[in-house]
């Protein structure tokens, strides 16, 4: 067993050394073990992660569990089984936070503060605070998370002509916000129906608040964007060199307006200051 137990102490001493909040979590370890309890915090900094160790308050008489950060694959605040669309967002390297509204962003967990707050650094170094009640899961070790949730990314044979025709052909595509268009590897015919499951968050600039999910950032629009009818940063598609069309986070099958290679991109005309990527599961029905 990789975790270690702290010595049991009286409730009076325990209360003097740390405080408990009402928020709970399940720590899913890299070996698949799960331990649930209350998020605790220590000292006047109100931190949970101290010297690389997480603390978890147990329900059995105040006993506290300690886990080194390298042992933890996922901190699960919501419970249940994450969807394949959520697991498809896991980065090759780095960490990911997933919110209860379905949005997510890559970055780095800084700490758990006061038993009720996640302190997070985005990929561009922006320090953010999220109430634990708004967070589903924090993925600390993506490869171990895939293993413990028994997830294998969908694959399909792709040649120069794209995925062969046929129902329910799927491919997971990473749409880099710095690239004008990303080849999905899928060739469609006019009238084909395609389902998109999009997630993630990008930054369309370097200033605070310049972030967008696949629906875009409603605060900013421009006639100069590839699709001026939708906000900046929104997920777009196009067929070959055809006109862009909005995709966003809707999950209803979309009829393809033309025949050719399906391309994906973000709704922005200045890509040099962008960062981040969307993860899109594309299924040709």
N, C-alpha and C positions, 0 to 999 in steps of 0.2 A: 504494500500500500504506500503510495508516494506521499500522501499528505501526512502531517503530523499534528497531534493534539497538544494544545497548551494545557498546563496543569489546571485542574479544577480548583476554583477559588470560591470563597463565600460571595453571596450576592452583594454584600456591602463593599467588599474590596473590588469586585467586578464593576460595580457602579462607579467607583472612584477612578478606575483605570480607563474605562471607555463608556460611550453612550450608545444606546440603541435607538434606531428610528423604526418607523412602521414598515418601511419598504423591504421586500424580500427578494431573494434571487436564488437561482440554482447555478452552482458552478459545475460545468461539465468539463471533466479533466481529459487530458490527451489520451489516457488509457480507457476512456469511456465511462469511468465512474462518475456518478452524480451525487452532489451534496447540496441540500437546500437549507436555508436559514435566513437570518436577518442581517442586513447590511449594517456593520458597526463602524464607528469612527473613533479615533484616538487623539489625545492631546488637544492643545488649543488650535491646531491647524485643521481639526475635524476631518482628517484624511483616513481613508481605508487602506490604500496601498502605501506601505512604508518599507523602505529598503528592499523593494522587489517582492514583498509578500502581501497577499490579500488576506483579510480577516472575515470570518463568517460566524455570526452568533447563532448557536444552536438552540433548540427548544428543550433540551434535556438538562435543565438545571443550570443554565448559564455557561455551559462548556463552549469554548471557542475553537474553531478550526482555522488553521493557517495553511495557505497554499502559495507556493512560489509562482510567480507570473508565468514561468516557463511550463508549469504543469497544467495551465488552464487553457482549454481550447475555446470555450464559449462561456460568457456570463449571460444567463437567460433570465430576463425579468418577466416575460409574458407567459412562458410555459407553452406546451403543445409542440407539435412537429412543424418546423419551418417548411414553407412551400418550396417546390423545385425552383420556382422563379426567384425566391429569395436566395437559395443556395447557389443559383447560377451567377449571382452577383459577386461571389467571393473572389477576391483578387488572388493572383498567383503568389504575390508577396504583399505583406502589410496587413493592416487591420481594417475592419468594417463595422460601422454602427448602423443598425436597422431600426427605424422608428415604427410606432404602432399604426401610423397612417400609411405605411408601405414604402415611404421614402428611405433612402439610405445614402451614406457617403463614406468614402475611404478616408483614412487618416490614422490617428494614434490616440489610444486611451491615455489620458494624463493621470486621472484618479477618480475615485468615488468620494464625494464630499458630503459630510453631514448626514450620511445615510439616505439621502433623497435626491442627490444630484450627480450626474455624469459630467466630468470635465473632459473635454475632447479637443484635440487639435486637428483641423482639416488639413488636407494635403498642401494647401498654400500657407500653412502656419497660423491660420486664424484660430484663436482660442474661443471655444464655445461652451456653454453650459446648457444641459438638457435635464429637465425633471425626469427622474427614473420612471414616473408614471407615463411618460411619453415614449419610452424606449422599449423595444421588444428584446433585442439581443445585441451584445457586443461580441464580435468574432475576433479573438486574439490570435488564433492559429488556424489559418484557413484549411491547410491540408488535413490537420487532425479533425476539424469540424466536418469536412467532407466524409471522413472515415466514420466518425461516431454517428452521423446521420445517414450513413449508407447511401451517399449521393455520388452518382457518376454523371458527368455532363453528357447531354445528348450529342451524338455524332452522326455524321452522314457522309457518304462518299461524294467528294466534290472534284470534278475535273474542270477542264477549260470551259466547258459549257455550263458549269454550275451543277446543282443537285438535280439528279434525274427526275423526270416527271413521275408523279405518284402521290397518293394521299398521305397526309400527316408526316411529311418530310420536315425535320426540324434541324436548326443550326443555332448555336449561341454565338452572337457577334458582339465584339467590343467596339463601341463607337467612340473613337478618340476625339475630344472636343477641339483638338488642334488641327485635325485633318478636314479638308473641304468635304470629302465624301469617302465612305468606307464600303468596299465591295462586300456584300453579304454572302457571296458564293452561291446565290440562288438565282436561277433563270425562271422567269414567269411568262405566262401567256396572258394576253388581254382577257379580262374577265375572271382569271383565277382569284380565289379568295385566300388571303394570307392573314394569319393571326400573329400579333406582336405582343410580347410581354416585356415591357421596358421598365428598368429601374436604375437607380443610381443618381448621382448629382454631379454637375460640372460647375466650374467657375468661368464666367465669360468676361472677366476682368480681374484686376488685382485689388480693387477697393472692397471694403466691407459691404456685405449684402449682395454682391454681384454673383449670385449663385442661382442655379436653375435645376429643377427636376425635368423629366421628359415632357412635361406640359409647358415648360418655359417659365420665365419670370414675368408676371403680368404687369410689372411696373414699367416695362420698357418695350416699345415697338418701334419699327422703322420701316419706311418705304424702301430702304436699301437692303433689307434682309432678303435671303433667298425666297422666303414666303412671308410677305408683309402682312398677311392676315392673322399671323399667330405671334406670340411674344418671343423675345430673345431667348436663345438657348433651347427652344423646343426641339424634340426629336422629329426629323423629317425623313421622308423617303422620296426616291425618284426612280424611274425606269430608264436606264441608259442615260441619255442626255436630255430626257424629257423634263417637264415642269415639276418642281418639288410639290409634295403634298404632306399635310400634317399627319403625324402618327400619335404622339403623346403617350399617355398611359392607358388610353382606352383599349379594351381587349376584344371587341367585336371583330369578326372577320372583315377585312377590307378588300373590296374588289380592285384588282390591278387595272390601271387606266391604259396600259399599253403592254406590248410584249418586249422582253429584253432582260438585261441584268438588273437585279434589284440593288440599289445603292442606299446607304443610310448616312445621315449627317445631322448637324445641329444648325439651328437657325441663327446664324451670325455671319456678318460680312467682314469682321476683323478677328482673325483666329490666333494671331501671334501672342496675345496675352491670355489665352484660354488655358485651362488645365482640367484634368479629370476625364471621366468617360462614362457613358451609359452602357449597361449590359442589356442586350435585347435577345430574347429567345424568339426566333422567327420560325413559324410553322406553316408550311404550304399545304393547304387542304386539298 
